[in-house]
């Protein structure tokens, strides 16, 4: 039997990486506001251009306000522009998608951004000419995400003993006597998985491995691409639910622009998906879910993994929160949406009493 370690963003967060959506969006707006704040004598200008917004009627005092470190965020800029005074600053977005996700308070995870893109895609069905703009705006987000995650990933060079390597190592390699091989199926773009696959030659890994771990076959697939190898494994960021009823309507438009960011089409640009299919067809396997929310934006792939006849078990390593609650139930509900056959789902998923937190 094989074991698939399904890795999501919660895995990186468990290692202290700043990969939350809100951390990315704060970084994006700080960069944008710093660019706006670099203008001198704005009183002589009627507008200031950033990369994603244009701000009209910004005064010297307001520029100084935005230069304050604690005000370099979207909330402060928006509050400035919402003032009920004569000639208050006016905020005009060049990128409508950034406007859409910045104004929404319910976006917590990366899957939520992908959901927002798909919502925008469906709206374009009735306004065909808008699809080009949506894709251009979304491409800007993807490029910014690459830049941000490259910087975050570089922080792995400064790993410390605070990393929960011993705890997570014990979970990944638990009860491996009957396991033929382990696949690290990484949905992240970062390299944190390498601490456990032996790809990083570090003392921390060597300290916790055993002879059994050394000998077991290990493989990695970064199914959504890698920021370290974007030429051979380009970043995939979009939507992946071909099961939803709206997808057929989108396909029937016969307009390839609507399929530009559909994950299952992007998968065909590399051998990754084929390698995954070959593995799950080759033998029985169990799935360990570590930090993946299992949202609908990966529904097609997850449905293939979960409902395959060779999948014998799905075990969730849930997130234990500081207030003594956890996300086990939330993720299980998400997992259920990836099953068409609920009876099979109940057979395969390990119950909470026999599950443990990731760390």
C-alpha positions as CSV (number, residue, x, y, z in Angstrom):
1,X,0.0,0.0,0.0
2,X,1.1,3.6,-0.7
3,X,0.6,6.7,1.3
4,X,-0.2,10.2,-0.1
5,X,0.6,13.2,2.1
6,X,-1.8,15.8,0.9
7,X,-0.2,19.2,1.9
8,X,-2.0,22.5,2.0
9,X,-1.3,26.0,3.2
10,X,-2.0,25.0,6.9
11,X,1.2,22.9,6.6
12,X,3.3,26.0,5.9
13,X,1.5,28.0,8.6
14,X,2.3,25.2,11.1
15,X,6.0,26.0,10.4
16,X,5.6,29.7,11.0
17,X,5.7,30.8,7.3
18,X,3.7,34.0,6.6
19,X,1.5,32.4,3.9
20,X,-1.9,33.5,5.1
21,X,-4.0,35.4,2.5
22,X,-4.3,38.4,4.8
23,X,-0.5,38.6,5.1
24,X,-0.2,38.6,1.4
25,X,-2.8,41.3,0.9
26,X,-1.3,43.5,3.6
27,X,2.1,43.2,1.8
28,X,0.5,44.1,-1.5
29,X,-1.2,47.2,-0.1
30,X,1.9,48.3,1.9
31,X,3.9,48.2,-1.4
32,X,1.2,50.1,-3.2
33,X,0.8,52.8,-0.6
34,X,4.6,53.2,-0.3
35,X,4.6,53.9,-4.1
36,X,1.8,56.5,-3.7
37,X,3.7,58.1,-0.7
38,X,6.9,58.6,-2.7
39,X,5.3,61.5,-4.7
40,X,6.5,64.9,-3.6
41,X,4.3,68.0,-3.4
42,X,1.0,66.2,-4.2
43,X,-0.9,69.5,-3.7
44,X,0.4,70.4,-7.2
45,X,-1.1,67.2,-8.7
46,X,-4.8,66.3,-9.2
47,X,-4.0,62.6,-9.0
48,X,-1.3,60.1,-8.1
49,X,-0.9,56.8,-9.9
50,X,-0.1,53.5,-8.2
51,X,0.2,50.1,-9.8
52,X,-3.4,49.2,-9.0
53,X,-5.2,52.4,-8.1
54,X,-5.3,56.1,-8.9
55,X,-5.9,58.5,-6.0
56,X,-7.3,61.9,-6.7
57,X,-7.0,65.1,-4.5
58,X,-4.5,63.7,-2.0
59,X,-2.9,66.5,0.1
60,X,0.5,66.7,1.7
61,X,-1.0,66.0,5.1
62,X,-2.7,62.9,3.9
63,X,0.5,61.7,2.2
64,X,2.3,62.1,5.6
65,X,-0.6,60.1,7.2
66,X,-0.1,57.3,4.8
67,X,3.7,57.3,5.3
68,X,3.1,56.3,8.9
69,X,3.9,52.6,9.1
70,X,0.7,51.6,10.8
71,X,-1.4,53.3,8.1
72,X,0.2,51.5,5.1
73,X,-2.9,49.3,4.5
74,X,-6.1,49.3,2.5
75,X,-8.3,50.0,5.5
76,X,-6.5,53.3,6.2
77,X,-6.5,54.4,2.6
78,X,-10.2,53.6,2.2
79,X,-11.0,55.4,5.4
80,X,-9.2,58.4,4.1
81,X,-11.1,58.4,0.8
82,X,-14.5,57.8,2.6
83,X,-14.2,61.0,4.6
84,X,-17.3,63.2,4.5
85,X,-15.5,66.4,3.7
86,X,-15.3,68.6,0.6
87,X,-12.6,67.5,-1.9
88,X,-11.9,64.3,0.0
89,X,-9.5,61.9,-1.8
90,X,-11.1,59.7,-4.4
91,X,-9.9,56.2,-5.0
92,X,-10.2,54.7,-8.5
93,X,-9.2,51.1,-9.0
94,X,-7.3,50.1,-12.2
95,X,-7.5,46.4,-11.1
96,X,-11.1,45.5,-10.5
97,X,-10.3,42.1,-9.1
98,X,-8.1,43.6,-6.4
99,X,-11.0,46.0,-5.6
100,X,-13.3,43.0,-5.3
101,X,-11.1,41.0,-2.9
102,X,-10.0,44.0,-0.9
103,X,-13.5,45.2,-0.2
104,X,-14.7,41.8,1.0
105,X,-14.3,41.0,4.7
106,X,-15.1,37.3,4.4
107,X,-12.0,36.3,2.5
108,X,-9.8,34.2,4.8
109,X,-8.0,31.7,2.6
110,X,-6.5,31.3,-0.8
111,X,-9.4,29.1,-1.9
112,X,-11.6,32.1,-1.2
113,X,-9.7,34.2,-3.8
114,X,-10.1,31.3,-6.3
115,X,-13.8,31.2,-5.5
116,X,-14.0,35.0,-6.2
117,X,-12.3,34.5,-9.5
118,X,-14.8,31.8,-10.4
119,X,-17.7,34.1,-9.3
120,X,-16.3,36.8,-11.6
121,X,-16.0,34.2,-14.4
122,X,-19.6,33.3,-14.1
123,X,-20.6,37.0,-14.2
124,X,-18.7,37.4,-17.5
125,X,-21.1,34.9,-19.1
126,X,-23.6,37.7,-19.5
127,X,-20.9,40.3,-20.4
128,X,-18.5,38.5,-22.7
129,X,-16.3,41.5,-23.3
130,X,-15.4,41.6,-19.6
131,X,-13.5,38.3,-19.5
132,X,-10.3,39.9,-21.0
133,X,-10.2,42.4,-18.1
134,X,-10.9,39.8,-15.5
135,X,-8.0,37.6,-16.7
136,X,-5.6,40.5,-16.9
137,X,-6.4,41.6,-13.4
138,X,-6.1,38.1,-12.1
139,X,-2.7,37.7,-13.8
140,X,-1.5,40.7,-11.9
141,X,-2.5,39.0,-8.7
142,X,-0.7,35.8,-9.7
143,X,2.5,37.7,-10.5
144,X,2.4,39.5,-7.1
145,X,1.8,36.2,-5.4
146,X,4.9,34.7,-7.0
147,X,7.0,37.6,-5.8
148,X,5.6,37.4,-2.3
149,X,6.1,33.6,-1.9
150,X,9.6,33.7,-3.2
151,X,10.5,36.0,-0.3
152,X,8.6,33.8,2.1
153,X,10.2,30.7,0.9
154,X,13.7,32.2,1.2
155,X,13.0,32.4,5.0
156,X,13.2,28.6,5.1
157,X,17.0,29.0,4.9
158,X,16.7,30.4,8.5
159,X,14.9,27.4,9.9
160,X,15.1,26.9,13.7
161,X,14.5,24.2,16.2
162,X,11.0,25.9,16.7
163,X,9.9,24.0,13.6
164,X,7.7,21.1,14.6
165,X,9.7,18.7,12.6
166,X,9.9,15.9,15.1
167,X,6.2,16.0,15.8
168,X,5.2,16.0,12.1
169,X,7.9,13.5,11.1
170,X,6.4,11.1,13.5
171,X,2.9,11.5,11.9
172,X,4.1,11.3,8.3
173,X,6.1,8.1,8.9
174,X,3.8,6.5,11.5
175,X,3.0,2.7,11.0
176,X,5.0,2.5,7.8
177,X,5.7,-1.2,8.0
178,X,3.1,-2.0,5.3
179,X,3.8,1.2,3.3
180,X,5.6,0.7,0.0
181,X,6.1,4.4,-0.9
182,X,5.2,7.9,0.2
183,X,4.0,10.6,-2.1
184,X,4.2,14.2,-0.9
185,X,1.4,15.8,-2.9
186,X,2.1,19.5,-2.3
187,X,-0.6,22.0,-3.2
188,X,1.7,24.8,-2.0
189,X,4.3,26.6,-4.1
190,X,6.9,26.6,-1.3
191,X,9.4,23.9,-0.3
192,X,8.5,23.1,3.3
193,X,7.8,19.5,2.4
194,X,11.5,19.0,1.7
195,X,12.3,18.8,5.4
196,X,10.4,15.5,5.4
197,X,11.1,14.0,2.1
198,X,14.9,14.1,2.6
199,X,15.5,16.6,-0.2
200,X,17.0,19.0,2.3
201,X,20.4,17.8,3.6
202,X,20.0,19.1,7.2
203,X,20.8,17.9,10.6
204,X,17.2,18.2,11.8
205,X,16.1,15.6,9.2
206,X,19.0,13.3,9.9
207,X,18.3,13.4,13.6
208,X,14.8,12.0,13.3
209,X,15.0,9.5,10.5
210,X,15.3,5.8,11.0
211,X,16.5,3.0,8.8
212,X,12.9,2.3,7.7
213,X,12.4,5.9,6.6
214,X,15.7,5.9,4.7
215,X,14.7,2.8,2.7
216,X,11.2,3.7,1.9
217,X,10.6,5.1,-1.5
218,X,9.7,8.8,-1.4
219,X,8.4,11.1,-4.2
220,X,7.2,14.7,-4.5
221,X,4.7,16.3,-6.8
222,X,4.1,20.0,-6.5
223,X,0.8,19.8,-8.3
224,X,0.2,23.6,-8.4
225,X,3.7,24.5,-9.5
226,X,6.9,25.6,-7.8
227,X,8.2,29.1,-7.3
228,X,11.7,27.6,-7.6
229,X,11.1,26.1,-11.1
230,X,8.4,28.2,-12.8
231,X,9.7,27.3,-16.3
232,X,9.3,23.5,-15.9
233,X,6.5,23.6,-13.3
234,X,4.6,26.8,-13.7
235,X,2.3,28.2,-11.0
236,X,-1.3,27.1,-11.2
237,X,-3.7,29.5,-9.5
238,X,-7.3,29.5,-10.6
239,X,-10.3,27.2,-10.3
240,X,-10.8,23.4,-10.5
241,X,-14.5,22.4,-10.2
242,X,-15.7,20.8,-13.4
243,X,-18.4,19.0,-11.4
244,X,-20.4,22.2,-10.7
245,X,-23.3,22.7,-13.1
246,X,-22.1,26.2,-14.1
247,X,-18.9,24.8,-15.7
248,X,-20.8,23.1,-18.6
249,X,-22.4,26.5,-19.4
250,X,-18.9,28.1,-19.4
251,X,-17.5,25.4,-21.7
252,X,-20.5,25.7,-24.1
253,X,-19.6,29.4,-24.6
254,X,-16.9,28.1,-27.0
255,X,-14.6,30.9,-25.8
256,X,-11.1,29.8,-24.7
257,X,-10.6,32.9,-22.6
258,X,-13.0,31.5,-20.1
259,X,-10.8,28.4,-19.6
260,X,-7.5,30.3,-19.2
261,X,-7.3,29.7,-15.4
262,X,-9.1,26.3,-15.1
263,X,-6.8,24.0,-13.2
264,X,-7.5,20.7,-14.9
265,X,-6.5,22.3,-18.2
266,X,-3.3,23.8,-16.7
267,X,-2.4,20.4,-15.3
268,X,-1.8,19.2,-18.8
269,X,1.1,21.5,-19.2
270,X,3.3,19.2,-17.1
271,X,3.6,15.5,-16.3
272,X,2.5,16.0,-12.7
273,X,-1.2,14.9,-13.0
274,X,-0.3,11.9,-15.1
275,X,2.3,10.8,-12.5
276,X,-0.4,11.1,-9.8
277,X,-2.9,9.1,-11.8
278,X,-0.3,6.4,-12.4
279,X,0.4,6.1,-8.7
280,X,-3.2,5.9,-7.6
281,X,-3.9,3.2,-10.2
282,X,-0.9,1.1,-9.2
283,X,-1.9,0.0,-5.7
284,X,-4.1,0.7,-2.7
285,X,-3.3,3.9,-0.9
286,X,-4.2,6.0,2.2
287,X,-4.4,9.8,2.3
288,X,-3.0,11.9,5.1
289,X,-4.4,15.5,4.9
290,X,-2.1,18.0,6.4
291,X,-3.2,21.7,6.3
292,X,-5.4,21.5,3.2
293,X,-8.9,23.0,3.5
294,X,-10.3,20.7,0.7
295,X,-12.4,23.5,-0.7
296,X,-14.2,23.5,-4.0
297,X,-11.5,25.2,-6.0
298,X,-9.7,21.8,-6.1
299,X,-12.8,19.7,-6.4
300,X,-12.1,17.8,-9.6
301,X,-8.7,16.6,-8.4
302,X,-9.8,15.8,-4.9
303,X,-12.9,13.9,-6.2
304,X,-10.5,11.7,-8.3
305,X,-8.3,11.0,-5.3
306,X,-11.0,10.4,-2.7
307,X,-13.5,8.3,-4.7
308,X,-10.9,6.1,-6.5
309,X,-11.4,2.4,-5.7
310,X,-7.8,2.1,-4.5
311,X,-8.3,4.8,-1.9
312,X,-8.8,2.9,1.4
313,X,-8.5,5.6,4.0
314,X,-8.6,9.4,4.4
315,X,-7.1,10.7,7.7
316,X,-7.3,14.4,8.6
317,X,-4.6,15.9,10.8
318,X,-6.7,18.9,12.0
319,X,-5.7,22.3,13.3
320,X,-6.0,22.8,17.1
321,X,-6.7,26.4,17.9
322,X,-5.6,28.5,20.9
323,X,-9.1,28.7,22.3
324,X,-9.2,24.9,22.5
325,X,-11.5,24.5,19.4
326,X,-10.4,22.9,16.1
327,X,-11.3,22.8,12.4
328,X,-11.9,19.1,12.1
329,X,-15.7,19.5,11.4
330,X,-15.2,22.4,9.0
331,X,-12.7,20.5,6.8
332,X,-14.8,17.3,6.9
333,X,-17.7,19.3,5.6
334,X,-15.5,20.5,2.8
335,X,-14.3,17.0,2.1
336,X,-17.9,15.8,1.8
337,X,-18.5,18.2,-1.1
338,X,-15.8,16.4,-3.0
339,X,-17.7,13.1,-2.8
340,X,-20.6,12.2,-5.0
341,X,-21.0,9.0,-3.1
342,X,-21.6,9.8,0.6
343,X,-21.7,6.1,1.6
344,X,-18.1,5.7,0.4
345,X,-17.1,8.9,2.1
346,X,-18.3,7.6,5.5
347,X,-16.4,4.3,5.0
348,X,-13.1,6.0,4.1
349,X,-12.8,9.0,6.5
350,X,-11.2,8.4,9.9
351,X,-13.4,9.6,12.7
352,X,-12.3,12.4,15.0
353,X,-11.7,10.2,18.0
354,X,-9.0,8.3,16.0
355,X,-7.5,11.5,14.5
356,X,-5.0,13.9,16.0
357,X,-3.9,17.5,15.4
358,X,-1.1,18.3,12.9
359,X,1.0,19.6,15.7
